[in-house]
């Protein structure tokens, strides 16, 4: 059982944005690109917090910016499924109203988190989650342009797909995307949590999923209570092995610990440790991942993977690291 667990409290009161670009074994060759992507988002935090309005808008636009950056496994930088296509999931939640929106298995939307945001806007009694063609029809009806799947495939991920396809077991391709099942070289997610100047909280998460996943596979990222959650007490965005995060309801677990009196850092650490103890990965180790957390009083990040890309801005000071 791995014992690695790193975390820290994020200092600052008032408006706060925290983002992550995934928790996994990020290679040295990708560090500078990840740092550049994080920096581009957190340095624009004042405009995100002040110009877009409420926390849910800030969380959405921060994730949309990460989706647009090639460094991350979301939007244009997404890892490809077994058919060589980008297949994207995203979810966003407004802590003030508990409204959420989510999309999954989309192949023709450049910024899936914005489609999820439109679903959130639909209001009480309406659909909250759409998948595949249904999500794309909704996006088009809302005036959002669809794109060919090829426009979402970056050269790095095309090369990864070709490399992985040559490595996997031909008789068992459906298991090849699982952690430890083959040397796939990557797994990632992006997310944000926001506390706006009025104290409202929101969370958003987006992903291209696990490399070489079976077409149609959906992990935790679009599932409220698993890959994201927000209410008046806390906002959480998770990253890591999606099946394990969904099994333990990681974001909701963090929430319950905060409501029980734990600070953000302690709640994140205990929830990740529980997932590691309760869910065994195919390589025989405990399930790993990470999360970012913000409450009305504090904020934190925690991860059990070798590295996690994260950044934040509060009080005009921006920080980013991998």
LINMO-V445158 format. One record per residue. N is the residue number from 1. D_LAST is the distance of its C-alpha to the last C-alpha in Angstrom with 2 decimals. Layout:
n=N d_last=D_LAST
n=N d_last=D_LAST
This chain:
n=1 d_last=23.42
n=2 d_last=19.81
n=3 d_last=19.28
n=4 d_last=15.50
n=5 d_last=14.63
n=6 d_last=12.04
n=7 d_last=12.55
n=8 d_last=13.32
n=9 d_last=15.76
n=10 d_last=15.16
n=11 d_last=18.15
n=12 d_last=20.37
n=13 d_last=23.48
n=14 d_last=24.83
n=15 d_last=22.96
n=16 d_last=19.28
n=17 d_last=16.77
n=18 d_last=13.58
n=19 d_last=11.69
n=20 d_last=9.38
n=21 d_last=8.82
n=22 d_last=9.45
n=23 d_last=9.13
n=24 d_last=10.28
n=25 d_last=10.37
n=26 d_last=8.25
n=27 d_last=10.28
n=28 d_last=9.91
n=29 d_last=12.02
n=30 d_last=9.81
n=31 d_last=6.73
n=32 d_last=8.95
n=33 d_last=10.28
n=34 d_last=7.34
n=35 d_last=6.76
n=36 d_last=10.54
n=37 d_last=10.94
n=38 d_last=9.19
n=39 d_last=11.14
n=40 d_last=14.23
n=41 d_last=14.36
n=42 d_last=13.77
n=43 d_last=16.05
n=44 d_last=18.67
n=45 d_last=18.59
n=46 d_last=22.00
n=47 d_last=23.68
n=48 d_last=22.08
n=49 d_last=23.26
n=50 d_last=26.55
n=51 d_last=27.83
n=52 d_last=27.20
n=53 d_last=28.81
n=54 d_last=28.03
n=55 d_last=24.79
n=56 d_last=25.21
n=57 d_last=25.41
n=58 d_last=22.24
n=59 d_last=20.30
n=60 d_last=21.97
n=61 d_last=21.34
n=62 d_last=17.63
n=63 d_last=17.31
n=64 d_last=19.85
n=65 d_last=17.79
n=66 d_last=14.84
n=67 d_last=17.66
n=68 d_last=18.89
n=69 d_last=15.83
n=70 d_last=16.07
n=71 d_last=12.40
n=72 d_last=12.51
n=73 d_last=14.99
n=74 d_last=17.23
n=75 d_last=20.15
n=76 d_last=20.46
n=77 d_last=17.50
n=78 d_last=18.80
n=79 d_last=19.45
n=80 d_last=23.21
n=81 d_last=25.71
n=82 d_last=28.45
n=83 d_last=30.58
n=84 d_last=28.01
n=85 d_last=27.53
n=86 d_last=24.71
n=87 d_last=25.41
n=88 d_last=23.51
n=89 d_last=23.36
n=90 d_last=22.49
n=91 d_last=23.63
n=92 d_last=23.91
n=93 d_last=25.75
n=94 d_last=27.50
n=95 d_last=27.72
n=96 d_last=30.86
n=97 d_last=32.93
n=98 d_last=31.18
n=99 d_last=31.60
n=100 d_last=29.11
n=101 d_last=28.96
n=102 d_last=27.46
n=103 d_last=27.87
n=104 d_last=27.34
n=105 d_last=28.04
n=106 d_last=28.46
n=107 d_last=28.84
n=108 d_last=30.06
n=109 d_last=27.99
n=110 d_last=25.28
n=111 d_last=23.83
n=112 d_last=24.63
n=113 d_last=23.24
n=114 d_last=26.01
n=115 d_last=28.58
n=116 d_last=27.46
n=117 d_last=27.90
n=118 d_last=31.40
n=119 d_last=32.27
n=120 d_last=31.31
n=121 d_last=33.69
n=122 d_last=36.51
n=123 d_last=37.35
n=124 d_last=39.16
n=125 d_last=40.81
n=126 d_last=39.06
n=127 d_last=36.84
n=128 d_last=33.20
n=129 d_last=31.81
n=130 d_last=32.78
n=131 d_last=31.85
n=132 d_last=32.39
n=133 d_last=35.35
n=134 d_last=36.17
n=135 d_last=32.89
n=136 d_last=33.45
n=137 d_last=37.05
n=138 d_last=35.99
n=139 d_last=33.50
n=140 d_last=36.25
n=141 d_last=38.77
n=142 d_last=36.50
n=143 d_last=36.54
n=144 d_last=33.09
n=145 d_last=33.30
n=146 d_last=32.68
n=147 d_last=31.24
n=148 d_last=31.99
n=149 d_last=29.47
n=150 d_last=29.18
n=151 d_last=27.66
n=152 d_last=24.59
n=153 d_last=24.12
n=154 d_last=21.89
n=155 d_last=22.78
n=156 d_last=19.61
n=157 d_last=20.39
n=158 d_last=24.07
n=159 d_last=23.51
n=160 d_last=21.42
n=161 d_last=24.25
n=162 d_last=26.87
n=163 d_last=25.20
n=164 d_last=24.78
n=165 d_last=28.30
n=166 d_last=29.66
n=167 d_last=27.94
n=168 d_last=28.83
n=169 d_last=32.05
n=170 d_last=34.59
n=171 d_last=36.54
n=172 d_last=33.67
n=173 d_last=31.26
n=174 d_last=30.69
n=175 d_last=28.94
n=176 d_last=26.69
n=177 d_last=23.83
n=178 d_last=23.54
n=179 d_last=20.79
n=180 d_last=22.11
n=181 d_last=25.05
n=182 d_last=24.19
n=183 d_last=21.51
n=184 d_last=20.30
n=185 d_last=16.83
n=186 d_last=14.75
n=187 d_last=14.71
n=188 d_last=12.94
n=189 d_last=13.82
n=190 d_last=13.16
n=191 d_last=14.55
n=192 d_last=15.52
n=193 d_last=17.61
n=194 d_last=19.88
n=195 d_last=22.48
n=196 d_last=24.81
n=197 d_last=27.05
n=198 d_last=29.79
n=199 d_last=27.76
n=200 d_last=27.54
n=201 d_last=24.62
n=202 d_last=23.25
n=203 d_last=20.66
n=204 d_last=19.86
n=205 d_last=18.17
n=206 d_last=18.50
n=207 d_last=18.07
n=208 d_last=19.69
n=209 d_last=19.96
n=210 d_last=19.75
n=211 d_last=20.51
n=212 d_last=24.28
n=213 d_last=25.17
n=214 d_last=28.89
n=215 d_last=29.97
n=216 d_last=30.21
n=217 d_last=27.66
n=218 d_last=26.09
n=219 d_last=23.37
n=220 d_last=22.31
n=221 d_last=20.72
n=222 d_last=24.13
n=223 d_last=25.60
n=224 d_last=25.98
n=225 d_last=25.52
n=226 d_last=23.20
n=227 d_last=20.31
n=228 d_last=21.03
n=229 d_last=23.56
n=230 d_last=24.80
n=231 d_last=27.95
n=232 d_last=29.20
n=233 d_last=27.44
n=234 d_last=23.85
n=235 d_last=21.46
n=236 d_last=18.99
n=237 d_last=16.77
n=238 d_last=15.93
n=239 d_last=14.09
n=240 d_last=14.95
n=241 d_last=18.39
n=242 d_last=20.55
n=243 d_last=23.85
n=244 d_last=22.83
n=245 d_last=21.33
n=246 d_last=24.64
n=247 d_last=26.70
n=248 d_last=25.65
n=249 d_last=25.17
n=250 d_last=21.81
n=251 d_last=21.63
n=252 d_last=25.28
n=253 d_last=24.88
n=254 d_last=22.42
n=255 d_last=25.00
n=256 d_last=27.89
n=257 d_last=26.31
n=258 d_last=25.70
n=259 d_last=29.29
n=260 d_last=30.43
n=261 d_last=29.22
n=262 d_last=25.78
n=263 d_last=23.17
n=264 d_last=20.08
n=265 d_last=17.94
n=266 d_last=20.86
n=267 d_last=21.57
n=268 d_last=18.10
n=269 d_last=18.19
n=270 d_last=21.76
n=271 d_last=21.39
n=272 d_last=18.62
n=273 d_last=20.75
n=274 d_last=23.78
n=275 d_last=22.32
n=276 d_last=21.38
n=277 d_last=24.92
n=278 d_last=26.80
n=279 d_last=25.47
n=280 d_last=25.64
n=281 d_last=23.84
n=282 d_last=25.94
n=283 d_last=24.56
n=284 d_last=26.04
n=285 d_last=22.93
n=286 d_last=22.08
n=287 d_last=20.23
n=288 d_last=16.50
n=289 d_last=14.26
n=290 d_last=12.56
n=291 d_last=13.73
n=292 d_last=13.66
n=293 d_last=17.02
n=294 d_last=19.20
n=295 d_last=22.82
n=296 d_last=25.53
n=297 d_last=24.85
n=298 d_last=21.19
n=299 d_last=17.70
n=300 d_last=14.87
n=301 d_last=12.02
n=302 d_last=12.31
n=303 d_last=11.40
n=304 d_last=13.35
n=305 d_last=11.40
n=306 d_last=9.81
n=307 d_last=6.20
n=308 d_last=5.46
n=309 d_last=4.21
n=310 d_last=6.28
n=311 d_last=8.59
n=312 d_last=12.20
n=313 d_last=15.40
n=314 d_last=18.57
n=315 d_last=21.55
n=316 d_last=20.56
n=317 d_last=17.44
n=318 d_last=14.13
n=319 d_last=10.68
n=320 d_last=7.22
n=321 d_last=3.81
n=322 d_last=0.00
